[in-house]
Structure formats: C-alpha cells, structure tokens
Amino acid sequence: MVKIVLVGAGSSVFGYNSVLDAVNIPALNGAELMLHDIDETRLNAMSGLACRMNDETGANLEINHAVDQEEALRDADFVLVSIEVERMKRWRQDWEIPFKHGIKQVIGENGGPGGLFHTWRNLPPVLDIAYTMEEVCPDAWLLNYTNPVPRLCMAIDRYTDIKTVGLCHEVEHQLQRLASLMGIPTAILDPVSAGLNHFSWYKELRLKDGTDAYPMLDEALKKAKGFQPLCRAMYRQFGLYPSTDDNHLGEYLAYSWDATPEKVRGLNWINRCDEEGQRNWERINRLIEGKEPLAVKGKLSGERAMHIIAGIIGNSNHMELQVNMPNAGQVSNLIKDAIVETPAIINKGGIHPIQVGEMPEGLAALCNIQIMVQSLVVEAGVSGNMGKAKQALLVDPVVNDQEKALAAFDELMRVHSELLPQFEVE
C-alpha cells in the first residue's frame, strides 16, 4: 500500500485541497493517507472531514492521523509539506519592521529582509522533517509547498539525502490570467516556463497547434491599460513575459516598489491574504460542522502534488508545467545545483526536469544574482553564523541602505528570536 503523508494537514487550504485531490484521483484509490500537524485540535477536525470526504467519494483510502512526527512519517512513500508558524503575525512583522526603517518591500514574503527571516524561521522545522525522513522513510519523496520554496529546497538538497521537489501554482495561475486577457481558453495554450520560483518567464508561449501566441499577447496588452505594469516593463526590456505576477516578481527587484500597483503590495496584499485565509477556515468549519454540504465527488483543487504522485505510481509519462529541482543542466546558463523551475516529465522513475536551454543573457543575470543570494541565506540559516546572516541581508537587491537594513535586521532578529534557535540572539 502506498503511504502519503500530509505535514501541515491542519491547514484550511493545504489540508483540504490535498485530501480533495487524493479522494478524486483514481490512481490513488486504496492508498494510506496520513495526516500530521502539531495543532492537535485542527488535526482531529481535518481528519474527521477527510474521512467523510473519503466515504462520499468511495475512494477507499485508509485515513490516519498522528501528532507525533516520527509516527506519521514512518514507512512513507511520499511526504507533502506545507507548514508555517503564526504565518500572518510573523509576515506582518517581516513587512512592517523594514518599512519602518525605510526599506520598501513589495510583499516581504520570499525576498528582501522579510524573505530572509521567513526562510530562517522555516529552515529548522523543514530540515527536522527531512532528517526524520532519513531515519524512517529514506527513499520517500518530499514534495514541498512551504515558502520560500527554492531556499528551503536548496537546504534539503544540500544538507540531507532526501529526494525533494518544490511545487507552486503560479505558472498555471499566470497562464490563466494571460489566456483571459487574450480571450482564449487556457487549455489551448502550450507554454514553456523557466527560471526560479516566482521569478520565471515564458521561454515559449504557443497554442497547442504550434502557433506562436506571443503576437496575440502583444495585441491583448495594447488594449489592457494598467494590466501588470511591472511584468510589462520587464517584457519590454528583456523580451519574455514573466510567468508570475507583479507582486511576486517584484520581491527580487530593486526598482519594483513604484511599479507594482498599490492594491497588490504591502499591507494591502497581506490583509487580503489574511482575510482570504479567514474565509477559507470559516468554510472548512461549516463543512466540519455539517452546516454546508460536502459535494466533493469529482472535484479537484488545481494543485499538482497528488497528480505527480499518481503519475509516479501509474507511470503516466505526463508533463508538469513547473517543478523546482536542482539544476543539472535543465537551464544551462544558470548556476549548477541551484533550485531552478522548469517543466518535468513524471513516470515510475520519478520526476525528470526537462532541459530548456539557455535563458536570455539579461534574465540569466537576474536569476543568477538571486541564486547567489539564496545560497548565502541558506548557508547562514543553517550554520547560525551571524556575520554571514548580515551579508545575506546586504547582498539582497531590495536593500538600498546599509544602516537602515541593519537596524531592521536587529529588530527582526529580536522579535523572531524564539523561532530562530540556530542564531545566538543577544
């Protein structure tokens, strides 16, 4: 029996979506689905909901749950990870404290000072999961949704022997936005996206019949005043359209604050995410309490982890639009072993990234700068070396003033100290 573990299963989005896909993908019928979370109340609630979803769909999954990490992971074949500690509270601090000191971050989640501390908070628990996997399920795949995806995957790849892949839905979501703009169904687009997670571009944008869709996009953009101004500016200068939106792209660029629309940056974006999360949990509570019908049979979330697992089990040989894995030449002019994002083929042999060739020189330069930042962030976050940590801050393109940045660094280190055991905070 295949064993799939959901780490962070108490999440109203990750937990629910993962179960929804597991019960509706035929190749997974009869598998064991183990739910794990450190929040026992939420875990019990989601486990009960998962059992009802399993019954409604007739998926015949074996649903189990465990608070103990080792018990949950033992003999797993696939481990899906999506974890955060006090996500919204900490994210607000990651954005507000640098802003107070004069550092403007578009959203402060995956890049800039906020992304730095977000990485360092998530490194200890994510690496602990990987270390436990080395002991109790060393051959399992770790499928990581936890942000910042490339930095955490780099740490897992660099410091453990666990096979890992980083997953995200941004390439698909951007494709849907562009298809809507062009007035065509998303299903007839055939893209090739490459770069880094949240910092990627459509190397090719074609229709399924092979027709170049970039001219169609150009015509649509002429009529779409105000649509993604930062992405459009980058497209004009570098020749490829980003496969992510303004506020994700803007996390890694020194000149993005003014170019990113106010409604999708700063606290406006963070508040929106917070409100959406609250609405999701309210809906899950209604489902748990039976105040809203389940109606889950035949539905899918749009996430790809369970499809990848099903593809490995069933030897599907299908293509995924985006996976984040170590660069073994799939993007030939990006730094070797960096976590790069490309399409991949899925079969019984695992996950096989597709070689997409070189990125345009200017975009490769931007990506390689970020790769070097990521490497320093990970090294500092694992070693706890405070000197390296400050260097990681000061090499980030978002930082424009050393004194202000170091003041923000000291305050962030103090407020997050309880979640940063690797650092000795005075």
C-alpha positions in Angstrom: 0.0 0.0 0.0 1.3 3.4 -0.9 1.6 5.8 2.0 1.2 9.5 1.5 1.8 11.9 4.4 0.4 15.4 4.7 2.6 17.5 7.0 0.6 20.6 8.0 -2.7 18.9 7.4 -4.5 21.2 9.8 -4.3 24.0 7.1 -7.7 25.0 5.7 -6.2 25.3 2.3 -3.4 22.7 2.0 -5.1 20.1 4.1 -8.4 20.3 2.4 -7.1 20.6 -1.1 -4.7 17.7 -0.7 -7.5 15.4 0.6 -9.8 16.6 -2.1 -7.4 15.6 -4.8 -6.4 12.3 -3.1 -10.0 11.1 -2.9 -10.8 12.1 -6.5 -7.7 10.8 -8.4 -8.4 7.1 -9.3 -4.8 6.1 -9.3 -4.6 6.8 -5.5 -7.6 4.7 -4.6 -6.7 2.4 -1.7 -3.6 4.3 -0.6 -2.9 5.3 3.0 -3.3 9.0 3.7 -1.6 10.0 6.9 -2.5 13.5 8.3 0.1 15.2 10.5 0.0 18.5 12.3 1.3 19.9 15.6 -2.1 21.5 16.3 -4.0 18.5 17.6 -7.4 20.3 17.6 -7.1 21.2 13.9 -5.7 17.9 13.0 -8.6 16.0 14.6 -11.1 18.2 12.8 -9.4 17.8 9.4 -9.1 14.0 9.9 -12.8 13.7 10.6 -13.5 15.8 7.5 -11.1 13.7 5.4 -13.0 10.5 6.5 -16.3 12.0 5.4 -14.7 13.0 2.0 -13.3 9.5 1.6 -16.7 8.0 2.3 -18.6 10.3 -0.1 -16.3 9.6 -3.0 -15.8 5.9 -2.4 -12.0 6.4 -2.7 -11.3 3.6 -0.2 -8.3 5.4 1.3 -7.0 4.4 4.7 -7.2 7.7 6.6 -4.9 8.0 9.7 -3.6 10.9 11.7 -0.8 11.5 14.2 0.6 14.4 16.1 4.0 12.6 16.6 6.2 13.3 13.6 8.2 10.1 13.6 5.0 8.0 13.8 3.4 10.0 10.9 6.4 9.7 8.6 7.4 6.1 9.2 7.5 4.0 6.0 6.1 6.9 3.9 6.5 6.8 0.2 5.5 10.5 -0.4 5.6 13.4 2.1 3.8 16.7 1.2 4.9 19.6 3.4 3.2 22.9 3.9 3.9 24.5 7.3 4.0 27.9 8.9 4.2 29.2 12.4 2.0 32.2 13.2 2.0 33.0 9.5 0.1 36.2 9.3 1.5 37.7 12.5 5.1 37.0 11.5 4.5 38.1 7.9 3.2 41.5 9.1 6.3 41.9 11.2 8.5 40.9 8.3 7.0 43.7 6.2 6.3 46.4 8.8 9.7 46.5 10.6 11.8 47.0 7.5 9.3 49.6 6.2 9.5 51.5 9.5 13.3 51.6 9.0 13.0 52.8 5.4 13.2 49.5 3.4 10.3 49.2 1.0 9.5 45.5 0.2 6.7 44.7 -2.3 5.3 42.0 0.0 8.3 40.8 2.1 7.4 37.1 1.8 10.1 35.4 -0.3 12.7 38.1 -1.0 14.1 41.1 0.8 14.6 41.2 4.6 11.2 39.6 5.1 12.0 36.7 2.9 15.3 36.3 4.7 13.7 35.9 8.1 10.8 33.8 6.6 13.4 31.4 5.3 15.3 31.2 8.6 12.1 30.6 10.6 11.1 27.7 8.4 14.5 26.1 8.0 14.6 24.4 11.4 11.2 22.6 11.2 11.6 21.7 7.5 15.1 20.3 7.9 13.9 18.4 11.0 11.2 16.8 8.8 13.9 15.8 6.3 16.2 14.5 9.0 13.4 12.4 10.4 12.7 11.1 6.9 16.3 10.0 6.6 15.7 7.7 9.6 12.2 6.4 9.0 11.5 6.7 5.2 14.8 7.4 3.5 13.5 6.6 0.0 10.4 8.8 0.1 9.9 11.9 -2.0 9.5 15.2 -0.1 7.1 17.5 -2.1 7.5 21.0 -0.6 4.9 23.7 -0.8 6.4 25.7 2.1 7.8 29.2 1.1 10.3 30.3 0.3 10.3 27.2 -1.9 13.7 27.4 -3.7 15.6 28.3 -0.5 14.1 25.5 1.6 14.6 23.0 -1.3 18.2 24.1 -1.6 18.7 23.4 2.1 17.1 20.0 1.9 19.2 19.1 -1.2 22.4 20.5 0.3 22.2 19.1 3.8 20.2 15.9 3.5 19.9 12.8 1.3 16.2 13.2 0.8 14.8 13.5 -2.8 12.9 16.7 -2.9 10.8 18.8 -5.3 9.3 22.3 -4.8 5.8 22.9 -6.0 3.8 26.0 -6.7 0.8 27.0 -8.8 2.0 30.4 -10.0 2.9 29.5 -13.6 -0.6 28.0 -14.1 -2.3 31.0 -12.5 -0.4 33.5 -14.6 -1.3 31.4 -17.7 -4.9 31.7 -16.8 -4.6 35.5 -16.4 -2.9 35.8 -19.8 -5.4 33.5 -21.5 -8.3 35.6 -20.1 -6.6 38.7 -21.4 -6.2 37.2 -24.8 -9.8 35.9 -24.8 -8.9 32.3 -25.3 -9.2 29.1 -23.2 -6.2 28.3 -21.1 -6.4 24.7 -22.3 -5.2 25.7 -25.8 -2.0 27.3 -24.6 1.2 25.3 -24.6 3.9 27.2 -22.6 7.5 26.6 -21.6 8.3 28.5 -18.4 11.8 28.7 -16.9 13.8 30.5 -14.2 13.3 30.4 -10.5 10.1 30.1 -8.4 8.2 33.4 -8.5 11.0 34.7 -10.8 10.4 33.0 -14.1 9.5 33.7 -17.7 7.7 32.1 -20.6 10.5 31.0 -22.9 7.8 29.8 -25.3 4.2 30.7 -25.4 2.4 28.8 -28.2 -1.0 27.4 -29.0 -1.4 23.6 -29.0 -1.2 23.6 -32.8 2.3 25.2 -32.6 1.3 28.8 -33.4 3.3 31.4 -31.6 1.0 33.1 -29.1 3.2 36.0 -28.3 1.8 38.2 -31.1 -1.7 37.5 -29.6 -0.4 38.6 -26.2 1.1 41.7 -27.7 -2.3 42.7 -29.2 -4.1 42.0 -26.0 -1.7 44.1 -23.9 -2.3 47.1 -26.2 -5.9 47.1 -25.1 -5.3 46.3 -21.4 -4.2 49.5 -19.9 -3.0 49.1 -16.3 -2.5 45.3 -16.5 0.6 44.1 -14.7 2.8 47.2 -15.2 5.9 45.7 -13.7 5.6 42.5 -15.8 5.0 44.5 -18.9 8.0 46.7 -18.2 10.2 43.6 -17.8 8.8 42.2 -21.0 9.6 45.3 -22.9 13.2 45.3 -21.7 14.1 41.6 -21.7 11.8 40.1 -24.4 10.0 37.4 -22.4 6.8 37.8 -20.4 7.0 36.8 -16.7 5.2 33.6 -15.7 4.3 35.2 -12.4 2.5 38.4 -11.4 3.8 41.8 -10.4 4.0 41.4 -6.6 5.8 38.0 -6.8 8.2 39.2 -9.4 8.8 42.5 -7.6 10.2 40.7 -4.5 13.5 40.3 -6.2 14.0 43.7 -8.0 15.4 46.9 -6.6 13.0 49.1 -8.7 9.7 47.3 -8.2 8.0 49.3 -5.4 6.8 52.2 -7.5 6.0 49.9 -10.5 3.8 47.5 -8.5 0.1 48.5 -8.1 -0.7 49.7 -4.6 -3.6 47.3 -4.2 -1.3 44.2 -4.5 1.7 45.4 -2.4 2.5 45.9 1.2 -0.2 45.6 3.8 -2.9 45.8 1.2 -1.8 42.4 -0.1 -1.1 41.0 3.3 -4.5 42.0 4.6 -6.1 40.5 1.6 -4.3 37.2 2.2 -5.3 37.2 5.8 -9.0 37.8 5.0 -8.9 35.1 2.4 -7.4 32.7 4.9 -10.1 33.5 7.5 -12.8 32.9 4.9 -11.3 29.6 4.0 -11.2 28.4 7.6 -14.8 29.6 8.2 -15.9 27.5 5.2 -13.9 24.5 6.5 -15.6 24.9 9.9 -19.0 24.9 8.2 -18.1 21.6 6.4 -16.8 20.1 9.6 -19.9 21.0 11.5 -22.2 19.8 8.7 -23.6 23.3 8.0 -22.5 23.1 4.4 -22.8 20.1 2.1 -19.5 18.5 1.1 -20.3 17.9 -2.6 -16.7 16.9 -3.3 -17.1 13.9 -5.6 -15.3 14.5 -9.0 -13.8 17.8 -7.9 -10.1 18.8 -7.9 -8.2 21.6 -6.3 -5.9 22.7 -9.2 -2.8 21.8 -7.2 -0.4 19.3 -8.7 1.2 17.3 -5.9 -1.3 14.4 -6.0 -1.2 14.3 -9.8 2.6 13.9 -9.6 2.3 11.1 -7.0 -0.4 9.4 -9.2 1.9 9.8 -12.2 4.8 8.1 -10.4 2.6 5.3 -9.2 0.9 4.8 -12.6 3.9 5.5 -14.8 1.8 8.2 -16.6 4.7 9.8 -18.5 2.8 13.1 -18.4 4.3 16.6 -18.3 4.1 19.1 -15.4 4.4 22.8 -16.2 6.6 23.6 -13.3 8.8 21.8 -10.7 11.6 23.2 -8.6 14.6 20.9 -8.6 18.5 21.2 -8.5 19.9 22.4 -11.8 21.6 19.5 -13.6 21.7 21.4 -16.9 18.0 22.0 -17.4 18.7 25.7 -17.6 22.2 25.7 -19.0 23.3 29.2 -18.1 22.0 29.3 -14.5 24.3 28.2 -11.7 24.7 24.4 -11.3 22.8 22.7 -8.5 20.7 25.9 -7.8 16.9 25.2 -7.4 15.5 26.1 -10.8 11.9 25.9 -12.1 11.2 24.2 -15.4 8.7 21.7 -16.8 9.2 18.0 -16.0 8.2 14.5 -17.1 6.6 12.3 -14.5 6.9 8.5 -14.7 7.6 5.5 -12.5 11.3 6.5 -12.4 10.3 9.8 -10.6 10.4 13.4 -11.6 12.6 14.3 -14.6 13.1 18.0 -15.3 13.2 19.0 -19.0 16.2 20.7 -20.5 15.0 24.1 -21.8 18.4 25.5 -22.9 19.7 29.0 -22.0 17.8 31.9 -20.6 18.3 35.2 -22.4 21.5 36.8 -21.0 19.9 39.6 -19.1 17.3 37.3 -17.4 20.1 34.8 -16.6 22.0 37.5 -14.9 18.9 38.5 -12.7 18.3 34.8 -11.8 22.0 34.1 -11.0 22.1 37.1 -8.7 19.1 35.6 -6.8 20.7 32.2 -6.7 23.8 33.6 -5.0 21.6 35.5 -2.5 19.6 32.2 -1.9 22.8 30.3 -1.3 24.1 32.8 1.2 20.7 32.9 3.0 20.6 29.1 3.3 24.3 28.8 4.5 23.7 31.5 7.2 20.3 30.0 8.2 21.8 26.5 8.7 25.1 27.5 10.3 23.7 30.3 12.5 26.7 32.4 11.5 25.6 36.0 12.3 28.2 37.6 10.1 27.0 35.5 7.1 23.4 36.4 8.0 24.1 40.1 7.8 25.9 39.6 4.5 22.9 37.7 3.2 20.8 40.8 4.0 23.1 43.3 2.4 23.5 41.4 -0.9 19.8 41.4 -1.5 18.8 43.9 -4.3 15.8 45.2 -2.3 18.1 46.6 0.3 19.2 50.2 -0.6 20.7 51.5 2.7 23.1 49.6 4.9 22.4 51.4 8.1 18.6 51.1 7.7 18.9 47.5 6.7 21.0 46.6 9.7 18.6 48.4 12.1 15.7 46.3 10.6 17.9 43.2 10.9 18.5 43.7 14.6 14.8 44.3 15.3 13.6 41.4 13.2 16.2 39.1 14.9 14.8 40.1 18.3 11.1 39.8 17.6 11.6 36.4 15.9 14.2 35.0 18.2 12.1 32.3 19.7 11.7 30.8 16.2 15.4 31.1 15.3 17.2 28.6 17.5 20.1 28.4 15.1 21.2 32.0 16.0 22.5 33.3 19.3 20.4 36.5 19.7 21.6 38.9 22.4 
